[in-house]
Amino acid sequence: MLGVSAKNFAFHVMHRGPRALMIATELCRDPRPFEQKSFAVILTHSFRNDSQIRESYYYLTNQNGQLLNAVQFQEGRAHLFAYADLAPPVRRADFESEKAIWLSKIDRQ
């Protein structure tokens, strides 16, 4: 799955403009109550960077909202996907912002 996870998953994808939320299909099929499930979701954020190149980040997070891994996509690279450096505060801030956006969308539903 784009290198963010060692496993391969089939995902349901919800798009909202430059954002997407990917939920493993197996989670949707699991009959147990939500609180008893262990799972991960992928949050994505795409944008044009300062050089007007399309850039995207894929954030793997667990059910507790902890950032587990991230992959960066950038048009024009020989290798389109690369592990993202999680150390810069801007990367953590982007993840936290994406998480807050999706939580607010889900809460309203």
Phi and psi restraints in degrees (value plus and minus 20) as a CYANA .aco file:
   2 LEU   PHI      38.5    78.5
   2 LEU   PSI      -4.7    35.3
   3 GLY   PHI      66.4   106.4
   3 GLY   PSI     -23.7    16.3
   4 VAL   PHI    -100.2   -60.2
   4 VAL   PSI     -37.6     2.4
   5 SER   PHI    -158.8  -118.8
   5 SER   PSI     127.9   167.9
   6 ALA   PHI     -93.0   -53.0
   6 ALA   PSI     -43.7    -3.7
   7 LYS   PHI    -112.1   -72.1
   7 LYS   PSI     140.3   180.3
   8 ASN   PHI    -121.4   -81.4
   8 ASN   PSI     116.7   156.7
   9 PHE   PHI    -153.3  -113.3
   9 PHE   PSI     130.3   170.3
  10 ALA   PHI    -112.5   -72.5
  10 ALA   PSI     117.8   157.8
  11 PHE   PHI    -144.1  -104.1
  11 PHE   PSI     126.8   166.8
  12 HIS   PHI    -111.5   -71.5
  12 HIS   PSI     117.0   157.0
  13 VAL   PHI    -141.5  -101.5
  13 VAL   PSI     111.2   151.2
  14 MET   PHI    -133.5   -93.5
  14 MET   PSI     102.5   142.5
  15 HIS   PHI    -122.4   -82.4
  15 HIS   PSI     119.7   159.7
  16 ARG   PHI    -160.7  -120.7
  16 ARG   PSI      69.0   109.0
  17 GLY   PHI      41.9    81.9
  17 GLY   PSI    -146.2  -106.2
  18 PRO   PHI    -101.0   -61.0
  18 PRO   PSI     -10.2    29.8
  19 ARG   PHI    -139.5   -99.5
  19 ARG   PSI     133.4   173.4
  20 ALA   PHI    -167.3  -127.3
  20 ALA   PSI     131.3   171.3
  21 LEU   PHI    -143.2  -103.2
  21 LEU   PSI     105.6   145.6
  22 MET   PHI    -133.9   -93.9
  22 MET   PSI     105.7   145.7
  23 ILE   PHI    -140.1  -100.1
  23 ILE   PSI     109.3   149.3
  24 ALA   PHI     -79.2   -39.2
  24 ALA   PSI     113.0   153.0
  25 THR   PHI     -77.3   -37.3
  25 THR   PSI     -56.6   -16.6
  26 GLU   PHI     -81.1   -41.1
  26 GLU   PSI     -49.5    -9.5
  27 LEU   PHI     -85.1   -45.1
  27 LEU   PSI     -60.1   -20.1
  28 CYS   PHI     -89.0   -49.0
  28 CYS   PSI     -47.1    -7.1
  29 ARG   PHI    -106.7   -66.7
  29 ARG   PSI     -35.8     4.2
  30 ASP   PHI     -91.9   -51.9
  30 ASP   PSI      98.3   138.3
  31 PRO   PHI     -96.8   -56.8
  31 PRO   PSI     -29.0    11.0
  32 ARG   PHI     -86.6   -46.6
  32 ARG   PSI     134.5   174.5
  33 PRO   PHI     -78.1   -38.1
  33 PRO   PSI     128.0   168.0
  34 PHE   PHI     -70.6   -30.6
  34 PHE   PSI     -61.2   -21.2
  35 GLU   PHI     -85.9   -45.9
  35 GLU   PSI     -39.4     0.6
  36 GLN   PHI    -116.5   -76.5
  36 GLN   PSI     -20.3    19.7
  37 LYS   PHI    -113.3   -73.3
  37 LYS   PSI     124.0   164.0
  38 SER   PHI    -127.0   -87.0
  38 SER   PSI     105.5   145.5
  39 PHE   PHI    -176.6  -136.6
  39 PHE   PSI     151.9   191.9
  40 ALA   PHI    -155.9  -115.9
  40 ALA   PSI     131.6   171.6
  41 VAL   PHI    -149.0  -109.0
  41 VAL   PSI     140.8   180.8
  42 ILE   PHI    -137.4   -97.4
  42 ILE   PSI     106.9   146.9
  43 LEU   PHI    -123.9   -83.9
  43 LEU   PSI     115.6   155.6
  44 THR   PHI    -142.7  -102.7
  44 THR   PSI     130.8   170.8
  45 HIS   PHI    -161.3  -121.3
  45 HIS   PSI     101.9   141.9
  46 SER   PHI    -137.6   -97.6
  46 SER   PSI     125.9   165.9
  47 PHE   PHI    -183.9  -143.9
  47 PHE   PSI     149.4   189.4
  48 ARG   PHI    -116.8   -76.8
  48 ARG   PSI     104.9   144.9
  49 ASN   PHI     -98.6   -58.6
  49 ASN   PSI    -194.7  -154.7
  50 ASP   PHI     -80.4   -40.4
  50 ASP   PSI     -44.3    -4.3
  51 SER   PHI    -112.2   -72.2
  51 SER   PSI     -10.8    29.2
  52 GLN   PHI      43.0    83.0
  52 GLN   PSI       8.8    48.8
  53 ILE   PHI    -119.7   -79.7
  53 ILE   PSI     115.1   155.1
  54 ARG   PHI     -86.4   -46.4
  54 ARG   PSI     108.0   148.0
  55 GLU   PHI    -153.2  -113.2
  55 GLU   PSI     121.0   161.0
  56 SER   PHI    -158.4  -118.4
  56 SER   PSI     129.0   169.0
  57 TYR   PHI    -143.3  -103.3
  57 TYR   PSI     116.6   156.6
  58 TYR   PHI    -135.5   -95.5
  58 TYR   PSI      94.0   134.0
  59 TYR   PHI    -126.3   -86.3
  59 TYR   PSI      99.6   139.6
  60 LEU   PHI    -109.5   -69.5
  60 LEU   PSI     103.7   143.7
  61 THR   PHI    -153.3  -113.3
  61 THR   PSI     131.0   171.0
  62 ASN   PHI    -112.4   -72.4
  62 ASN   PSI    -197.8  -157.8
  63 GLN   PHI     -86.0   -46.0
  63 GLN   PSI     -35.0     5.0
  64 ASN   PHI    -113.1   -73.1
  64 ASN   PSI     -17.1    22.9
  65 GLY   PHI      59.9    99.9
  65 GLY   PSI      -2.5    37.5
  66 GLN   PHI    -107.4   -67.4
  66 GLN   PSI     115.2   155.2
  67 LEU   PHI     -94.2   -54.2
  67 LEU   PSI     100.3   140.3
  68 LEU   PHI    -119.6   -79.6
  68 LEU   PSI     -55.6   -15.6
  69 ASN   PHI    -186.1  -146.1
  69 ASN   PSI     143.0   183.0
  70 ALA   PHI    -169.7  -129.7
  70 ALA   PSI     126.0   166.0
  71 VAL   PHI    -146.9  -106.9
  71 VAL   PSI     122.4   162.4
  72 GLN   PHI    -131.1   -91.1
  72 GLN   PSI     117.8   157.8
  73 PHE   PHI    -134.9   -94.9
  73 PHE   PSI     117.5   157.5
  74 GLN   PHI    -165.3  -125.3
  74 GLN   PSI     107.3   147.3
  75 GLU   PHI     -79.6   -39.6
  75 GLU   PSI     124.6   164.6
  76 GLY   PHI      71.5   111.5
  76 GLY   PSI     -28.8    11.2
  77 ARG   PHI     -99.4   -59.4
  77 ARG   PSI     132.9   172.9
  78 ALA   PHI     -85.2   -45.2
  78 ALA   PSI     -61.4   -21.4
  79 HIS   PHI    -129.5   -89.5
  79 HIS   PSI      88.7   128.7
  80 LEU   PHI     -83.3   -43.3
  80 LEU   PSI     -55.5   -15.5
  81 PHE   PHI    -130.3   -90.3
  81 PHE   PSI     119.4   159.4
  82 ALA   PHI    -165.1  -125.1
  82 ALA   PSI     128.5   168.5
  83 TYR   PHI     -81.3   -41.3
  83 TYR   PSI     116.7   156.7
  84 ALA   PHI    -109.0   -69.0
  84 ALA   PSI     122.6   162.6
  85 ASP   PHI     -94.9   -54.9
  85 ASP   PSI      99.9   139.9
  86 LEU   PHI    -108.9   -68.9
  86 LEU   PSI     -24.1    15.9
  87 ALA   PHI     -91.7   -51.7
  87 ALA   PSI     -59.8   -19.8
  88 PRO   PHI     -81.5   -41.5
  88 PRO   PSI     113.9   153.9
  89 PRO   PHI     -75.1   -35.1
  89 PRO   PSI     -51.8   -11.8
  90 VAL   PHI     -84.6   -44.6
  90 VAL   PSI     -54.0   -14.0
  91 ARG   PHI     -90.5   -50.5
  91 ARG   PSI     -63.9   -23.9
  92 ARG   PHI     -83.3   -43.3
  92 ARG   PSI     -60.7   -20.7
  93 ALA   PHI     -84.5   -44.5
  93 ALA   PSI     -59.7   -19.7
  94 ASP   PHI     -84.4   -44.4
  94 ASP   PSI     -63.7   -23.7
  95 PHE   PHI     -80.4   -40.4
  95 PHE   PSI     -68.7   -28.7
  96 GLU   PHI     -81.7   -41.7
  96 GLU   PSI     -57.2   -17.2
  97 SER   PHI     -85.4   -45.4
  97 SER   PSI     -66.0   -26.0
  98 GLU   PHI     -82.0   -42.0
  98 GLU   PSI     -61.1   -21.1
  99 LYS   PHI     -82.3   -42.3
  99 LYS   PSI     -64.8   -24.8
 100 ALA   PHI     -83.7   -43.7
 100 ALA   PSI     -60.2   -20.2
 101 ILE   PHI     -81.0   -41.0
 101 ILE   PSI     -67.8   -27.8
 102 TRP   PHI     -89.5   -49.5
 102 TRP   PSI     -57.9   -17.9
 103 LEU   PHI     -81.6   -41.6
 103 LEU   PSI     -60.5   -20.5
 104 SER   PHI     -87.1   -47.1
 104 SER   PSI     -57.4   -17.4
 105 LYS   PHI     -86.5   -46.5
 105 LYS   PSI     -62.7   -22.7
 106 ILE   PHI     -89.5   -49.5
 106 ILE   PSI     -60.0   -20.0
 107 ASP   PHI     -82.0   -42.0
 107 ASP   PSI     -57.3   -17.3
 108 ARG   PHI     -88.9   -48.9
 108 ARG   PSI     -44.4    -4.4
